[in-house]
Amino acid sequence: MSNIVVTSEQPPVDAGQRPPAGLAAYARNYGARVRGGDMGALPALLGLVVLCVGFGIARPVFFSATNFANLFTQGAAVVAIAMGLVFVLLLGEIDLSAGFASGVCGAVLAVLLTEHHLPWYVAVLAALVTGVVIGTIIGLLVAKVGIPSFVVTLAGFLAFQGVLLLLVNNGTNISVTDPTIKAIDSDGQLPPAVSWVLLILTVVAFAAVRLTRRAGRIKRGLVAEPLSVIILRVGALAVIGGVAVYVLNLERSRNPAVVSLRGVPLVVLILAVIAVLWTFVLSRTAYGRHIYAVGGNREAARRAGINVDRIRISVFVIGSTMAAVGGIIAVSRANSVDPNTGGSNVLLYAVGAAVIGGTSLFGGKGRVIDAVLGGALMAVIENGMGLMGVSAGIKYAFTGAVLLLAAGVDALSRRRAAAAGLR
């Protein structure tokens, strides 16, 4: 049996066949990919711009420093859970238990802190381990027993509600007062100077990675990104990041003499580090390539020697571990845990964030950045409509329509890609 090599690199091309390296040629090639169905995160980006402009015009307070910071903290838990769901969706699976799994992990954290008086790092570790255990059980039932992920995680959705109730004594609100936990998504801000330093380091690191990757591809005779495009990407990151840091460094406290609120929220740094880590795993490791291979064609991946069951189990472990991270963030923001933690619309928003951002429900296509963009879009909808005083019914209907539109774009993109011979 012949071996199949799974790789993310493009094949070498002759110099005479290499596309022109200019910005115009790159734009034409990108336009051709979009017309062929490879839209990526473009719909999410366009939607984000349109909604921000619309809400900003309707309610100028939308662009205030306080509201801008609220957008990050309000959507942080959903973004964390959505990052984990990207891995699950890449295999064409689903995890309906992620919301209440985050609630269970958050409850474990709160109980250990308040009732057993354990240090915060022990409680956080226990919450993460709980997520790993949940993901392992789900993965084993799906991969080894053969129960569809929809059924397993639907059962988990129901069971974890009961576990959460038991952990909080059938409805008790458990307050969390640990200052370290509260700093994650409630009280923690990076000093303004540190915020600027981190932005500069981020821009420099991004430029170094892009240039190094370009040099490596040229050395191996592969099609490389034009230098002008890299400059535009780095410039866009610097400008957008600079505006964001400037606004977040403005004083947001109503009484600065008592307490000052300036700087980038700590949760932004935490999510950024996690996003970079998972992006590296998906794009630069053999494990990440195996995930895409299994999601694209499970049988072909098996014939290539990939341990498909191990990959399937691992993505559920990652999904539930990120749900635990989301639960910790939710507890930090609310300074408490109750029977509704992880419930309500958390799961729907997390799945919606991943799909709206560009991750395919059919497997094989998606990136961690999709969860970030989709989560930002969901937060903007929730925040903007709240500022406009829109009723809950209209808000839910609009959010559902956006999710349906994203799923429709995904389906149409796959059909166009198949027609163009890209799939």
N, C-alpha and C positions, 0 to 999 in steps of 0.2 A: 504494500500500500504506500503510495507516495505521500510525502509530508507536505503540508500546506503551511506556508509561512505567513503569519498575520503581521502586517506592518502598516503604519500610518504614513509612511513616506510615499511620495510620488515617484514614478519610475524615471530614470535618467532620460534626457532628451538630447538630441544632437544640437549643436550650436545653431545650425540653420533652421531647426524647428522650434527653437526656444522663442516664446512670445516676447515682444518688445518689453523692455524693463521700465518703461516710462509710466507716469501716473495715468495718462489717458488710456494706455493699453490695459492697465490694471483695472481701471473703471469699466472698460468695455467687457473685460473678462468677468468682472463681478456682476455686471448687468446680465450677461449671458447665463451665469449660474442662477441668478434670481429668477429669470424667465424660465429656466429649466426646472424650477421647483426647490432649489436650495436657498431658502429665504433666511434660515438661521434665526437670529434674534431681531431681525429688522422690523417685523410687525410690532414686537414689544417696545422697541425703541421709539418707533413712530407714535404708538399709542401713548407712551409715557410723555413725550413732548407735547402732544395735542392736549392731553388731560391736564398737564401742569399749566400750560398757557391758558386753557379754558377756566380752570379753577382760580388761577391767579387774577384773571380779568374779572371774574364774578365776585371773588372775595380776596382783595389785595392782602389780607392778613395771612393768606396761604403762603406767601413768600417771606413772612417774618422769620426772624432767627429762632424764636421759640417754637413755631410750628414746624420749621425745617428740622429741628432737633427731634421733635415729636415723631416725625415721619420715620426716623431711624429706629427709635425705641419701640414704637408701636408695631412695626413690622419685623422686628428682629427674631422673635420666636418662630414666626411663620417661615422666614427665610431659612433658619437653621433646619427646621423639619423638611422644608422643600429640598435643601441640598441633599439630604439623605434619600429622599424619594426619587431624585434624579437617577441614582444608581439602580433602584428597583425598576423604574420605568424603562431604563436602558435595555433591560432584558424582556420587556413586554409584560412585566408582572405588575401587580398593584399591592399596596399596603393600606388597607382601610383602618388599621388599628393604630396608626402613627400618632393621631391626636391624643387618644386616651392613654397610649403608651407613654407619651410625654407627661401626661398628668400623673401617672403612677410613679414615674421616675422623680418628678417634682415632689410628690408626696413623701417618697422615701427620703429625699433630701431634707424636707421640713421636719419629719418625725425624728430623724436622727439628730438634727440640730436642736430642736425645742424640747423633746421628751427624753432623749438620751444624752444631750449636752455634749455631743462629740464635736471635735474641731471641724471647721468648714471644709478643709481639704479631704477629710475622711468621708464626710457626708456627700461631697461632690463625686468622689471616687465610687462610693456605693451606688449613687444614682446612675453613673455611667455603666457600672458593672450590671446593674439591673437592665439597662438598655441592651447590653451585649447578650444577656441571658434571654431576654424576650426575642431578640432577632435570631438567635441560634435556634430556639424552639420553633419559631415560624419557618425558618429556612429548612430545618430538618423535615418538618411536616410537608413542606412543598416539594423539596428535592428528593427526599428518600421515601416518604410514604406515598407521594404522588397526589396529594390533595391540592386542588387549584388554589392559587394564592388568594383569589377573591373570597373563597369559602373560609379559608384559614383565618385571614385577617378580618373578615366580617365577624367570625366567632370571637376573635380577639377584641374587636371593637366593643362587643357586648360584655365579654368577660372582664376586660380591664376597667369598665365602668364600675363593676361590682368590687373589684380589687381596690379601686380608688376610694369607694365608699367605706370599705373596711378600714383602710389606712387612716381615713379622717374621721373615724368613729361615726359613720352614717350621717355625716352632714356638718361636722364641726369645722369651723374655720381656724386653721392653724397659722398664727402669725409668725413671720420670720424677721428677727431683729439683728441677725449677724451683719456687721458692717461690710464685710468682704462680699457676701452674697448680694447685699443691697446695692453695692457699687457696680455690679455687673451691668444692670440695665435700669437702674433707678437713680442712684446718687453719683455714680462714677463718671468723672470727666477727665480727659487728658489735659495737662497744662497747655496753654496756647503755644508756648515755645516748642514743646514736645510735639504738638500737632503739626507745626510747620516742618520740623526736622523729619518726622515720619513721612510727610508728603514728599519732601525732597528725596529721601532715600527710596521711596516707592517709585518715583519717576525715574531715578537713575537706574534702579534695578530693572525696571520694565524696559528701558532703553537698552541696557546691557544684554538682557535675555533676547530681545528681538534682533539686535545686531549680531550676537553670537550665533543664533539660529540661522540667520541669513548667511553668515560667513561659512558655516558648516554645510549648508545646502549647496552653495556655490562650489565649495571644495569637492563635494561628491558628485557634481554635475547635475544637480537637481534644480527645478524651477524655484527661484527665490523671490521673496517679496521685494519690490522696488524700494530703494533707499528713501525716495520721496514719500512713500506710503508710511514707512516707519517713522519718519519725521512728523508727519501729520498725526499719527497715532499718539506719539509721545507728547506732541504739542497739545492735542485734545485732552489727554489725561492731565497734563500740567494745568491747563486753563480750568477745566471742570473741577479738578481737585482743589485748585487754588481758590476758586470762588466758594466751594463748599467749606473749606477750612476757614476762610475769612468770615463767612456768615456765622459758622458755629463758634468762632472765637469772640463774637459780639456778646455783650452782657445780656443774659436772658432772665436774670432774677428780677423780681418786682421789688426786692429790698436788698440791693447789693451790699449794704452796710452790715447786714446780718449774715447772709450767705450769698456767695458769688457762683453764678452758673456760666462758665465760659470754657470753651474747648470742645474738642470732638468727644462724643460719648464713648466710654470705654467699650461698650458692646460692639461699636463699629470696628474697632481694632481686632476684637476677638473674632468676629465674623470674617473679617478680611484675611486674617491668618488661616482660618479654617478653609476659606474658599481657595486660597493659594495652594494649600496642602492638597486638597482633593483635586484641584485642577492639575497639579503636577502628577498625581497618581493616575488620573485618567489619560493624560496626554503624553506622559514621558516614561511610563513604566510598562513592562510586559503584562502585568496584571490589568492595567487599564485597557490595553489592546485586546486582551482576552475578553473583557466585559463587552466591548463593542462587537467582537467576533461572535460571541454567544448570542448577543441581542440581534445581530444581523442574520445569522443562520446557525441555529443550535446544532444541527446534525453535522454541518461542515466543520464547525468548531470541534465537535467530538472526534471526527475523523482526523483532524489536525493534531490530536493528542492533548487537547485542552480538557482538564477535569471540569466538566460542565456542572456537576452537582456541587463541587466546592465553590465555584463561582456563584451559583444561585444562592447557596447558603450565605456566602460572604456579603452579598449585596443587602440581604435582609438584616444582617448584623450591623452593617454600616447605617442602614436606614433607621433602625431602632436606636442605635447609639446617638445619631444626630437628633432623633426625637427626644432622647434624654437631655441633650444640650438645649433643645428648645424648651423642655420642661424647666430646666434650671433658669433659663432666661425669663420665662414666664413668672416663675416664683419670685425672681429678683424684681421684676417690674411691679408685681402686685404686692410685694412684701408679705405674701401669704399664699396658702394653698387651700382649695375647697373642692367640693364635688364637681364643680364646673371647670376646673383647671384642665386644659387640653380638650375640652368639649366644645359645644356650640359650633362655631364655624371654623375652628382651627384646622381640622383635617381638610375641609373643602377648600379653604384658602391656600393651604400648603400644596395640595394637588394642583389647584388652579395656578399657583405661582410657577410651578415647574412647567406645566403645559403652556401657559401663556408666554412664558419666557422662550419657548422654542423646543422643549424636549418632546419627543414623539411618544404618543401613547402606544404605538405599534412596536417600539423597541428599536435599538440600533442607532438612534440619533439623539444627541443631547449633550449639554455641558453644564458644569456647575454654575457658570455665570448666568445660565438660563434661570436658575432658581433665584439668583440675586435680582435680576431684571424683573422677573415676574413678581417677586415679592415686593419690589418697589412699586410696581404698577398696582398691585392689590392694596398696598398701604396708601397710595395716592387716591385711589377710588374711595376707600373707607374714610380717609381724613377729609378729602375735599367735599364729599357729599355730607359729611357730618357738619362741616363749616357752613354749608349752604342750607342746613336744616331740612334736608330731604328725608322723607319718611323711610322707615326700615323696609317697607314693602318695595318701594321704588329702588332702593339701594340694592336689595337682594336680586331683584329682577335685572337690573343693569349689570351687576357682577356676573350673574348667570349668563347673560347675553354675551358678555366679553369672553367668558370661558368657552361658550359654544362656538363663538367666532374663531377663537384660537384653535379649537379642535378641528373646525372646518378648514381652516388654512392649512393645518397639518395634513389632513386627508387629501386636499387638493394638491398640495406640494408633492406628496408621495406619488400621486397619479401622474403629475407632470414630469417628475423625475423618472418614473418608470417608462413613460412615453418617450422621453429623451434618451433612454438607454443608460441612465445613471444608477439604476437599481436592478 
